[in-house]
Amino acid sequence: MNNLLIYPLLIPLCTAVLLIFVHTRIKLQRWISLISIAVNIAVSGVIVGQVRGQGIQTLQMGGWLPPYGIVFVADMFAALLVLTTVIVSAACLLFAFRTIGEQREKHYFYPFFQFLLAGVCGSFLTGDLFNLFVCFEVMLISSYALIVLGSTKRQLRETLKYMLINILSSTLFVAAVAYLYGVVGTLNMADLSSRVAEAGQGGVINVIAILFLIVFSLKAGLFLFFWLPGSYSVPPAAVGALFGALLTKVGLYALIRTFTLIFYHDPAITHMWIGWMAGATMILGAVGALAYSDIYRVVNYNVVISVGFIALGLAAANKDSLDGAVFYLMHDMIAKALLFMLAGILIAAAGTHLTKDMGGLIKRIPLVGWMFFVLALALTGIPPLSGFAGKLLIVRGGFEEGLYWLTGIGVASSLIVLYSLIRVFIQSFWGEEKASAKPLPSNMRAMTLPAAGLFILIICIGAGSEWVYSLVSEAGNTLVDPAIYIDAVIGEGK
């Protein structure tokens, strides 16, 4: 039993409650938030070290042994995502200090930030489906508040759409959980895996599996992503970075966890649908990335493409592809946060969202320009940057499974990512500076520092990819062989 597992959830939860009582004292909120997230990074790092040295860690709440009680589980997959989450959140928090504005800071930005972090970490660490639903709702309710904070007409319109889609998916989630419990009589993920294997995944269980696929696809933006480009364009850059880095990734985590641990017995049905949805997502995301000159739209459709590419790794479902999905998921959380930050800096410097109205910014913000260029290469998967290893593993795993058409779409989508972002780079940073250009904001350096931190992290992950892969491979072992997870969790109850 490892009592540390509750802390990545408990620390932001307690911090959020404390911040509610000091919501008018901005400097105090900043310091409390910063100290809280620094402690959470340290705790999450220790959990990764414990999983590496001692194996999968579990925590049974209230002394109730699984599968009867609430259990938190940290295998390497969950532990790495929690650590990546808190690091990315720290960068987003620092970016928010100088960009979010005092009005939003006084209207509970920091408490909702911490509640969202608690929901994300809880989703990664929970060991049963009902508490996955609870953590999803904590995350989503916080995101409703963050996306509408500022109350512009555009924000209100997109928030309404975002809320309706997520309320629908949450309703379907409850129904799917109820149906599954009615059929197999448990909600503990490890116990579910054993009981579905005993009952045989066919008939009604396959129907339930497809229902879960629809639910998590809505939350991840896999094929059913029509809500995403507009919703992620309206909040401030700091909130957009947080959403782009974390929210779709929680949906992807839920897909990977359920379809490698619970519903993996009939891949001819479930994984075939995941493959078709992944291909359609990459194609439609590529069309969107090429169609717009609004930088936020381009960035959001690149989020959609990455969702489809990671789902390709799940569709192949072999050791290489799942290793690649974990590796690329970590990379993409960091890279998308950085991409949204750089987009926010570009807009602040140019005074417009449209790349065709920008130009000549390389003279004014050269560091931002070259970070954007290198990031475009990393997202494409150019070696030796952080995106290369994950993409290589997914492509190799796709070919091993004979998914030639789907893997070909994945490779082509990477070229579209490169083209769309290099087009933004050329239009924004090169050419003549516009006559209407305004002076740079006084907080430009403060905005650039957290982005530079994430940029250095991308370089370090690429340079140390062999060491990172040693952790990722351990996560992949658990995904490929569910017995490892089941023995670690249910073994505690014997």
Residue pairs with C-beta under 8 A, 6 or more apart in sequence:
1 58
1 59
1 60
1 492
2 47
2 50
2 57
2 58
2 59
2 74
3 59
4 43
4 46
4 47
4 50
4 57
5 47
5 57
5 58
5 59
5 72
5 73
5 74
5 125
6 59
6 61
6 72
7 40
7 43
8 40
8 43
8 44
8 47
8 82
8 86
8 121
8 122
8 125
9 72
9 118
9 121
9 122
9 125
9 135
10 118
11 36
11 39
11 40
11 43
12 36
12 37
12 40
12 114
12 115
12 117
12 118
12 121
13 114
13 115
13 118
15 32
15 33
15 36
15 114
16 110
16 111
16 112
16 113
16 114
16 115
16 118
17 111
18 32
19 29
19 32
19 33
19 108
19 110
19 111
19 114
20 108
20 111
22 28
22 29
22 32
23 29
23 106
23 107
23 108
23 110
23 111
24 106
26 102
26 105
26 106
29 105
29 110
30 97
30 110
32 110
33 93
33 110
33 113
33 114
34 90
34 93
34 94
36 114
37 86
37 89
37 90
37 93
37 117
38 90
40 86
40 117
40 121
41 83
41 86
41 87
41 90
44 79
44 82
44 83
44 85
44 86
45 83
47 57
47 74
47 79
47 82
47 83
48 76
48 79
48 80
48 83
48 471
50 57
50 74
51 57
51 74
51 75
51 76
51 79
51 474
52 76
52 471
52 474
55 488
56 73
56 74
56 75
56 76
56 478
56 484
56 485
56 488
56 489
57 73
57 74
57 79
58 66
58 71
58 72
58 73
58 74
58 127
58 488
58 489
58 492
59 71
59 72
59 73
60 66
60 69
60 70
60 71
60 492
61 69
61 70
61 71
61 72
62 69
62 70
63 69
64 70
65 492
65 493
66 127
66 188
66 190
66 191
66 489
66 490
66 492
66 493
67 128
67 186
67 188
67 190
67 191
67 490
67 493
68 493
70 126
70 127
70 128
70 131
71 126
71 127
71 128
71 188
71 489
71 492
72 125
72 126
72 127
73 125
73 126
73 127
73 189
73 190
73 485
73 488
73 489
74 82
74 125
75 475
75 478
75 484
75 485
75 488
76 471
76 472
76 474
76 475
76 478
77 253
77 256
77 257
77 326
77 475
77 478
77 479
78 124
78 125
78 253
80 326
80 330
80 471
80 472
80 475
81 124
81 249
81 253
81 329
81 330
81 333
82 121
82 124
82 125
84 330
84 333
84 334
85 117
85 120
85 121
85 124
85 246
85 333
86 117
86 121
87 334
87 457
88 242
88 245
88 246
88 333
88 334
88 337
88 454
89 113
89 117
89 242
89 246
91 241
91 337
91 338
91 341
91 450
91 451
91 453
91 454
92 238
92 241
92 242
92 245
92 337
92 341
92 450
93 113
93 238
94 449
94 450
94 453
95 237
95 238
95 241
95 341
95 344
95 447
95 450
95 451
96 109
96 113
96 236
96 238
96 239
97 446
98 443
98 446
98 447
99 236
99 237
99 238
99 344
99 348
99 443
99 447
100 109
100 236
100 238
100 239
101 150
101 236
103 150
104 149
104 150
104 236
107 149
108 145
108 149
109 146
109 149
112 142
112 145
112 146
112 149
113 142
113 146
113 242
115 138
115 141
115 142
116 138
116 139
116 142
116 143
116 146
116 242
116 246
118 135
118 138
119 135
119 136
119 137
119 138
119 139
119 140
119 142
120 135
120 139
120 246
120 247
120 250
122 131
122 134
122 135
122 138
123 132
123 135
123 136
123 139
123 250
123 253
123 254
124 250
124 253
126 132
126 134
126 135
127 188
127 189
127 190
127 489
128 187
128 188
128 189
129 177
129 180
129 187
129 189
129 192
130 177
130 187
132 254
133 170
133 173
133 174
133 177
136 170
136 173
136 219
136 250
136 254
137 170
139 247
139 250
140 166
140 170
143 162
143 243
143 247
144 159
144 162
144 163
144 166
146 235
146 239
146 242
146 243
147 155
147 158
147 159
147 162
147 231
147 234
147 235
147 239
147 243
148 155
148 156
148 159
149 155
149 235
149 236
149 239
150 235
150 236
152 234
154 234
155 234
155 235
158 230
158 231
158 233
158 234
159 231
159 234
161 227
161 230
161 231
162 227
162 231
165 218
165 227
166 218
166 219
168 218
169 214
169 215
169 218
169 219
172 211
172 214
172 215
172 218
173 215
175 211
176 208
176 211
176 212
176 215
177 187
179 204
179 208
179 211
180 187
180 192
180 205
180 208
180 212
181 187
183 199
183 204
183 205
183 208
184 192
184 195
184 196
184 199
184 205
185 195
186 192
186 195
188 489
188 490
189 257
189 258
189 261
189 262
189 485
189 489
190 261
190 485
190 486
190 488
190 489
190 490
191 489
191 490
192 261
192 262
193 261
193 262
193 482
193 485
193 486
194 486
194 490
196 205
196 262
196 263
196 265
197 265
199 205
200 265
201 209
201 263
201 265
201 266
202 266
205 263
206 263
206 266
206 269
206 270
209 259
209 262
209 263
209 266
209 269
209 270
210 269
210 270
210 273
212 258
212 263
213 255
213 259
213 270
213 273
213 274
213 277
214 224
216 222
216 251
216 252
216 254
216 255
216 258
217 223
217 224
217 251
217 255
217 277
218 224
218 251
219 247
219 248
219 250
219 251
219 254
220 248
220 249
220 250
220 251
220 252
220 254
220 255
220 307
220 311
221 227
221 228
221 248
221 251
221 281
221 303
221 304
221 307
222 251
222 252
222 255
222 274
222 277
222 278
222 281
222 307
222 308
222 311
223 277
223 280
223 281
223 284
223 308
225 281
225 284
225 285
225 304
225 307
228 248
228 300
228 303
228 304
229 288
229 297
229 300
229 301
229 304
231 243
232 240
232 243
232 244
232 296
232 300
232 303
233 240
233 294
233 296
233 297
233 300
235 243
236 344
237 340
237 341
237 343
237 344
237 345
237 347
237 348
238 341
238 344
240 296
240 340
240 343
240 344
241 336
241 337
241 338
241 340
241 341
241 344
242 337
244 299
244 300
244 303
244 336
244 337
244 339
244 340
245 333
245 334
245 336
245 337
245 340
246 333
248 303
248 307
249 329
249 332
249 333
252 307
252 310
252 311
252 329
253 329
255 274
255 311
255 314
256 314
256 322
256 325
256 479
259 270
259 271
259 274
259 314
259 317
260 314
260 317
260 322
260 479
260 480
260 482
261 479
261 482
261 485
263 270
264 270
264 317
264 482
267 317
271 314
271 315
271 317
272 315
274 311
274 314
274 315
275 312
275 315
275 403
275 406
277 308
277 311
278 308
278 309
278 311
278 312
278 314
278 315
278 406
279 308
279 312
279 405
279 406
279 409
280 308
281 304
281 305
281 307
281 308
281 311
282 305
282 308
282 309
282 312
282 409
282 410
282 412
282 413
283 409
283 413
284 304
285 301
285 302
285 303
285 304
285 305
285 307
285 308
285 413
286 301
286 305
286 412
286 413
286 416
288 297
288 300
288 301
288 304
289 298
289 301
289 302
289 305
289 416
289 417
289 420
290 416
290 419
290 420
292 298
292 301
293 354
293 355
293 356
293 427
294 353
294 354
294 355
295 343
295 346
295 347
295 353
295 354
295 355
295 424
295 428
296 343
296 347
296 353
298 355
298 420
298 421
298 424
299 339
299 340
299 343
301 420
302 336
302 339
302 379
302 417
302 420
302 421
303 336
305 413
305 416
305 417
306 328
306 332
306 336
306 379
308 410
308 413
309 328
309 391
309 394
309 410
309 413
309 414
310 325
310 328
310 329
310 332
310 394
312 321
312 394
312 398
312 403
312 406
312 407
312 410
313 321
313 322
313 324
313 325
313 328
313 393
313 394
313 397
313 398
314 321
314 322
314 325
315 321
315 398
315 403
315 406
316 322
316 394
316 397
316 398
316 400
316 401
316 403
317 401
318 397
318 400
318 401
318 480
319 397
319 476
319 477
319 480
320 393
320 394
320 396
320 397
320 400
321 393
321 394
321 396
321 397
321 398
321 400
321 401
322 397
322 476
322 479
322 480
323 393
323 397
323 469
323 472
323 473
323 475
323 476
324 389
324 390
324 391
324 392
324 393
324 394
324 395
324 396
324 397
325 390
325 394
326 390
326 472
326 475
326 476
326 479
327 389
327 390
327 393
327 468
327 469
327 472
328 387
328 390
328 391
328 393
328 394
329 390
330 390
330 461
330 468
330 472
331 378
331 386
331 387
331 390
331 458
331 461
332 379
332 387
334 386
334 454
334 457
334 458
334 461
335 375
335 378
335 379
335 386
335 387
335 454
335 458
337 454
338 371
338 375
338 451
338 454
338 455
338 458
339 375
339 379
341 447
341 450
341 451
341 454
342 368
342 371
342 372
342 375
342 451
344 447
345 365
345 368
345 444
345 447
345 448
345 451
346 358
346 361
346 368
346 372
346 428
347 353
348 441
348 444
348 447
349 361
349 364
349 365
349 368
349 440
349 441
349 444
350 357
350 358
350 361
350 428
350 434
350 437
351 436
351 437
351 438
352 358
355 423
355 424
355 427
355 428
356 427
357 434
358 427
358 428
358 429
358 434
359 427
359 428
359 429
359 430
359 431
359 432
359 433
359 434
360 429
360 430
360 431
360 432
360 433
360 434
360 437
361 368
361 369
361 428
361 429
361 433
362 369
362 429
362 430
363 433
364 433
364 440
365 440
365 444
365 448
367 448
367 452
368 448
368 451
369 425
369 428
369 429
371 451
371 452
371 455
372 421
372 424
372 425
372 428
372 429
373 422
373 425
374 385
374 455
374 458
374 459
375 421
375 455
375 458
376 417
376 418
376 421
376 422
376 425
377 385
377 418
378 385
378 386
378 387
378 388
378 458
378 462
379 387
379 417
379 418
379 421
380 387
380 414
380 415
380 417
380 418
380 421
381 387
381 388
381 390
381 391
381 392
381 414
382 388
383 462
384 462
384 463
384 465
385 458
385 459
385 462
386 457
386 458
386 459
386 461
386 462
386 465
387 462
388 462
388 465
389 462
389 465
389 468
389 469
391 410
391 414
394 410
395 407
395 410
395 411
398 404
398 406
398 407
398 410
399 407
441 447
461 468
477 484
478 484
478 485
